[in-house]
Amino acid sequence: MLYAQTTPEQKRKDLRAMLTPGAARQFPGSFTPLSAPLIEEKGFDGLYVSGAVLANELGLPDVGLTTLTEVAQRAGQIARLTNLPTLVDADTGFGEPMNVARTVQELENAGIAGCHIEDQFNPKRCGHLDGKNMVDLETATKRIRAAAEGRRDENFLVMARTDLRATEGLDAAIDRAKAMVDAGADALFPEALRSLEEFEAVCSAVEVPVLANMTEFGKSELYTRDQLAAAGVALIIYPVTSLRSAMGAVERTLDTLRSEGTQQPAVGQMMTRARLYELVDYETYNTFDSGIFNFEVPQHYTT
């Protein structure tokens, strides 16, 4: 009720403990707090909050328009409702190295277990689009060093994301990855890899856990968990899957309402009132409320 029972500090320890090569932990994207307990109930390992999804939810493209305040607030609202660790997309860190350090501390305050910082120019663009511009090695490593030095909880996970595969090839991306690990990254996010062999090459090249981004309609094929585990991947994110599924359902229902004059044909595909109440834990709130207001007013005070 209200908040998860597991503390942010424990969630951070849990995240670090589960990230082992080949574990292929599954972190579905969560774009709304209501989806957080559902993801936990279904037995997943953690949650991922995508910068692209937060921007899209605000009706914006993923080109660096969201602010640290918006990301920290929404990610915190999501993280508070689950006992699972939450990993957040912090884009380029929202500014210069000092801003990156502040970003990490604001995400710590929001109850987040870890974040990733990338090596694109700001404003950035979605990792699976063409025409990305990359910062130089010094800038990329300064961001990671600032994030690592800025955290107050040593278990807050600082993950480095590199998009260099798209512009300079796999070997350059691996060299950049190694430098980011040397700068203090606890884990690695190689964006838009093209094959299982490329995932395997990255996993073999670095001594930190590696993430695989399984986003629909992107550069990477949608590999199974078993395939990615065999390649050595520690963590898999599905950043936009929930949002795309939800918006697809909304669009289909609106089409039905418009064409039929009623939503009745679509009701069977909707979450029921009972299931929704179960998800938001109405019964526990009701019991809590009754426990507080279960007294009787003494008779001599009623007149």
N, C-alpha and C positions, 0 to 999 in steps of 0.2 A: 504493500500500500504506500502511496505517495512516492517513495524512493526505493531503489534496490537495497537489499540487505548487505551486499558486498561493498566494501569501501573502495574508492578509487585507487588507493595504494595497493590493495590486494589484487585488484583487476590488473594493475601493471605487472605485478609479480606473475600472475596467471598467464598474461600474454607472453612474457619472456620464456616461461617454462614450456609453453606449448609449441614454440617456434623452433622445431628441430628439422634438419634436412629430411625430406621425404614424408613429413607429416601431412602435408597438403591440407592444412586447416582451412575450413570454408567460412568466409566472412561475407554473407550477403549484404548488399547495400541497403541502408535504412534511410528513407527520405522524410519520415515522419515519426514522432515519438510513439504513435500507436503501433507501428510495425515492430518496434524493439522487443516487447514481450512476446510477440508472435514468433519472431526469429528464434528467441531463446526457447520457447515452448517446443519448437520443431526440432530441437536438438543440435543446432549449429554451434560453432565454436566461438564466434564473436560477431561483431558488427563493423561495417565500414560506412563512413560518411563521405560521400564524393563531393568534391568542389563543383564539378559539372552539374550534379543533381541539385545541389543547393542553389546554384545560379538559375538552372532551368525552372525550379519550383517558384522562383521569384519572377519568372517570365523573361530571364536574361540569357544570352548566349554565354558559353564558357570561354570568356576572353579576359579574365582578370577584373571583372567589375564588382565582385562581392568584396566585402571588407572583413577584416579580422573580427570585428564585433559581431557581424552577422553570422560568421562561421562558428565562432566560439559559443554564441548563444544557442544556435540551433543544435549544434553537436552536443552541448551540455544537456539540452532538453531531451535528446534521444538517449544519451548515456545514462541518465539518472533512472531510467525505467527498466534497466536490465542488469543482471548480475554478470553478464558477459563483458569482456573488454571491448572497447570501441577504438578503432583506428580511424584517424581523420586525415583527409587531404588538405594540407596547408599550402597548396600551390607553391609559389616562389618564396613564401615566408612573409609576404605583405610588406616588402621594403628592403632596406639595406640590412647588413648583418645585425645591427642593434635591434631593428624591428623583428628580425627572425628570433632573437632571444626573447623578446617580449611575447611574440606569438606562442612560443613554447610555454611560457609561464601562464599566459591566459588560458591555454588549453589544459594545462595542469589544474588551474583553478576551476575549470568547467567539468573536471572529473574524467578527462580523456586518458586513455592508456598509452597512446602513442600517435605520431603523425609522420607524414613524409613531406620532404622538401625537395623541389625539383630544380633542374638546371636549365630551364628555358628563360628567355628574356621576359620581363614584365612590361606590357601585358602579354600573357601567355595564350596558348590555344589548346584545345582538346588534344590529348596525346595521340589520338588515332586519325588526326587530320594532317594533311600535307602542308608544307611551307613553314614549318616551325623554325624559330631562331633560337640558337643556343648561346648561353654565356660561355666565357672562357673558363679554363680549369681553375684559375685562381679564385674567380668569383664563386664558382660552384662549391669549392672546398671551404671558402670563407663562410658560406651559408650554413654548411653542415657543422663546421666548428662552432659557430655562434649558437646553433641549436643545442649542441651537446653541452657546451659550457653554460648555456643559459638555464638549463633545467635545474630544479631544486631537488626533485626526486630522482635518484640515480636509476630507478627502474622505468622511468618514462622512456618509451622506445622512440629513438630518433632514426627514422628510415630515410635513406637517400634514394631519390628517383632520378634516373637519367633517361633522357629522350634522344640520346645521341645515335642510337641505332638507326633512326630514320634519316639522319642527315650525313653521317660519316661511316656507317657500317658497324658490324658486330664487334670487330677487334677494338675499334676506338671506344665503343660503349663499355667494353670490359676494362680497358685501361682507365677510363673515367670512373668506373665503379670501384676499382681498386683504390684510386686516389681518394674517393669519397669515404671509403671504409677507413683508410688511414687517417682521415680528418676527424673521425669519431662516429661514423654511422654504425648503428647496431644491426641494421638489416638493409636489404637492397631491393629496389623496385625498378627492374629494367623494362621500360615501356615499349609496347608494340613489337615484340619479338615475332619472328615469322615461322618458327618450326619448333618441334620438341627438341630437336638437336641443338637449337640455339639456347633454349632454356637449360638444357643439360650442360652446355658449354659455360654458361654464366654461373650455374650452381657449382661447377667444378673449379671455377677460377677464383672464387671468393670464399672466405671462411666465416661468412655470416649468413643468416637465413635469407632466402630469396622469395619474393612475391611474384605471383602470376596474375595478370589482369585479364579476366575472361569477360570482356564486354562485348555485347552483341554488335554486329555490323562494323567491326573494327579490323585492324590489320592481323590480329592473331586468330587462328582457328579456335573454335570452342572445344578445347580438349576436356576429357573427363578427369575426374579427380585421380583415378588410378594412373592415368597416363602422366599427369603432372607429378604425382608422387614418385613414379619410377624415374623421372628426370631429376629428382632431388629437390623439388619445390617444397617450401615450408608452409606457405600461406597462399590462398587463392581468394581474390575478391571478385564480386559480381556487382559492380558499382551501380549500374543503371537498370538492372533487371526488374527490381520492384517498381520503380517509377514507370518504366515502359509498360509493365503488366497492368498497373493501376490505371494509367492514362488510356491504354487501349480499351480497357473495360468501360471506363467513363465515356469514351467516344462512341462505343457500340451501343451503350444504353441510351445516350442522347439521340443517336440515330433512330433507335426504336421508339423513343418517346415522341420524336418529331413525326415519324412516318405512321405510327399506329395511334397516336393521340393518347397513349397510356404507356406506363412503364411495365405493365403486367407481364408481357412476354419475357422480360429480363429479370424478373424477381427471383426466379429459381437460381440465377447465377450470383445473386447478392449474398453478402454475409447477413445472417439473420439477426434480428434484434437480440435474441438470447445469446448468440455467439459473441456479438459485440459487447454486451453487458459482461459476459464472462471475461473477455479480454481486458476490459478496463477495471475488472475486479469490483463490480458493484457490491457483491455480497459482503466482502471484507469491510468496505466503507460503511455499509449498513450496520454490520455488527459493531464496528467501532463507535458509530454514532449512538446506537442503542445503549452501549456500555457506558457512555458518558451521561446520557439523559434518561437514566433508568430510575430516577428518584421520584417520590410522590410528594406533592405539596402538602404540608401539614394542614389539618382541617381549620385551625384557628386563624390561618393566614388567608383563607379564601373569601372572607367577607370584609 
